[in-house]
Amino acid sequence: MSEYVQYSSSNGVAEITMNRGPVNAINHQLAREVVDAYKTAKADESARVVILRSALPDVFSAGADLKMALGFDGQSLRTFFETFYYEHHDVLYRLGKPVIAAVTGHARAAGVTFAVSCDIVIAAQEAQFGYPEVNVGLLPAMHLVHLSRVAGRHRAAHLLYTGDIVSAAEMHRLGVVNEVLPREEVLPRARALAAQLASKSPIALKLLRDAFVRANELDYRRSIESVVETTCSLKDSEDSTEALLAFVEKREPVYKGR
């Protein structure tokens, strides 16, 4: 029984809807339920295309639950990443169906991971994106691999090193987002595109999608594992704990460099 994720399927299109108020902060359960919903979609023979969306109109996902992360050491973080990165990546790799992210609200950090792990990203003009992990003593793990491939080394470095928040229009310019529309048009557009894809030959669409992910992700998993290990090592540092504490306590961090 899912608490934070709803699954529905109609006319060849499955929808996975996240609903963990107030901001879809990603804890282990939300990550597990999203992965399990993808598994349901894979087994659902009536579903040919999948849409990932949020039930919260102003927020897609604010990223990892930082209060949860505060209680993690490096090993606990590895356990979380087993689901959030490895199982998530594996089920998408083998899904055999296109996935569209309908991003009607803000996406941060791990929330951006959920979006850009999809094949196509449609975002609201009002949405903002960012990789603020460096500001809370963490690393933007997957994005160290993904963003430079999409946006280029120097533009990726600027966003990842600064943690700056940018508009959906800027993410479209960088090639991270496919389309930018008024918020009220995002989900209808995602559904229309999904319907267009679902009308094609199921076997052709599956083989096309399988071939596409194989062609583009041959060394992706190995690169993700490398940055995850570095992220887990950082989590055991004093500065990482201090950055998270400072964020939760709404004060400036005092770093010691260790």
N, C-alpha and C positions, 0 to 999 in steps of 0.2 A: 504494500500500500504506500503510494508516494505522498509525501507531505508537502513538498515544495515544487513539484513538477507535474504538470498535466499533459497527457498524451491524447491526441485525437487524430482521426483519419477520415477523410472524405474525398471522393472523386479523384483518387490517385495521389492525394497530397496529405502527408502527415504533419502535424504541428506539435512541437515540443515547447511548452510555455513555462518559463520560470516564474515563481511567485513566492519569494522569501522576503517579505517586507522587513524594513522599509527600503532597502537598496539592493536586494539580491546579493548580499555579501556571501561569498562562496566558502562554506565549510565543507567538511568531509561528506556530510549527508547530501547537500545540494549537488556536489560533484558526482557522487554515486548515482543520484537519481537522474541526472542528465545523461550519464553514460548508459544507465539501464534503459532510458527512453530511446536512445539511439539503437540499442540492441533490440528493443521492441520494434522499432521502425525497420530494422534489417530483416526481422522475421515476418513482418507484415507484408504479405504478398500483394495486398491491394494498394500499398503505398509505393509510389515510384519516385517521389521527390519529398524532401523534408524541409520544413521551415523551423528555425530556432528563433524564439521571440521571448519578450518579457510581458508579464501581466501588468507591470508597473509603468504607467505612461511616460514618466519623466526619466526613468532609469532602466538601462539594459542590465548592467551589473557594475557595482562599485569595486569589484575585485575581491581578493581574499578577505575573509573575516579576520581583521587584525587582532581582535581580542583572542581569537583562537590561536593565531600565530604567535602571540606573546607567550603562550604556555608551551610552545614547541621548542625542543632542542633539534639539533640537526637530524637525528634519527627519526623523530616524530614527523619532521617535515618531509623526509624521504617517504614515509608511509603515506602521507597525504598525496605526494606527487605520483605515487604508484597508480592512484586512481585518476587524479586530475590531469596528469600528462600522459603516462604510459597507456593506461586502459582507454582513456579518451582518444588518444592518437590511434591506437590499434583498431578500435571499433569504427572510427571514421575512415581509416585506411581501407577496411574491408567492407564498408557499408554497401557499396555497389549502387548508390543512389545519390544524386546531387543534393547538396545542402545549402540553403539560403538563410543568411542571418538578416532578420528584420530588426534593425537597431533604431528604435523610436526614442531612446533616451541616452543619457550619458553612459560611457563605458570607460572603466579605468583598469589598468594593470591586468589581473587575471580575467577580468570581465572582457577586456579586449581579446584575450586568448580565446574565450568562447566564440567571439564574433569571427576573428580571422582564421579560426580553424575550419570554418565553413568554406564552401567553394565560391560563394558570391555574397557580397555584403552590400545591403541597401540601408542607408542611414538617413535620419532626419536632419534637416538643416539646423535644428535646435540642439542636436546632440554634440557633445564634446568628447574627445578621446585623450588619453594620456597614459604615460608609463611612469608613475611617481614612486616606484619601488625604492629607488636610491634615497629618497627622502625619509623612508621608514626603515632603513637598515636591511633592505632586501635587494635582490637582483631581479631584473625583468626577464628571467630565464628564457622562455621560448622566444621572446621578442629579440633577444640577442642574435638568434638564428633567422627568424622570419623577417624582421623589419629591414635589415640590411639587404636581403635578397629582393625585396619589393621596392623599397624607397632609395636604395643606394647607401653606401658606407657612411658618407659624411652627414647626410640628412638623418640617417638612423642614429648616428653617434650623438648628434645634437639633441634629439628628443629623449634618448635613453639616459644621457649624462645629466641633462638638466631636470628631467621630470616634468617639463612644461606641459600644460593642457592646451590642446589645439582644437579647432573647429572641425566638423565633418567635412567642410569644404576643403580645408587644408589636407585632410587625410585622403580626400578624393584626388587632389593635385599630386599627392605622393604615390598614388596608385594602390593604397590600402583599401579604399572603399570604391565600389563600382558605380553607385548612383547616390545622389543626394536630393532629397525631396522634402516638401513640407511634411511635418510629422503625421498628419492625418492621411497622407498618401502612401506612407511607407508600407504598411501591412497590405493594403489592396494591391500595390505594385508587386510585392513579394508573392502574393497569392496568384496574381495574373501570370507572372513569370513561371511560377511553379506549375500552373495549369498548362502553360505552353510546353514546358519540358515533359510533363506527364502525358501529353498527347502523342509523344514520339514512341517508336518501337521500344518496348521494355528491354529487350535483349540488346539492342543497339546502344541504348542509353547506358545500360549497366556496363557493357564492354568498353564503351567510350570513357566512362568515369573511371573504371578500373585501370585502363591504360594511362589515363591522365595522371592519376596519383602515383602510379609506378614510375612514370617518366619524370615526375617532379619531386619525388620524396625518397629517392633511393638512399641518400645518406642523411636524411632529415632526422630520423630517430637517434642515430649515433651522435649527432650534433646536440640534440636536446639533452641526451643523457650527460654529455660533458658539462653543459652549463648548469644542469640541475645539481650535479655534484658540487660545483663551486658555490651555488646558492645555499646548499645545505651546510657547507663549511663556514660560510659567512654567518649563518644563523647561530652558530656556537660562539660568536665573538661578543665581547662586551658592548661594542658600539652598536651592534644590531639590536640587542636588548634595550639599550638606552634610546635608540631612535624610535622603537615601537612604544616604549613607555612614554616618551615625550609626546608622541602623537596622541595617545589615549588620554594623557593628562593635560593636553592642550598647552604645552609649554615648549620653550626652545631646548633642543638636546644639548648635552655637554659631552662631547666626544673625547675619547682618550687614545684613539688610534690603535686599539687592540681588541 
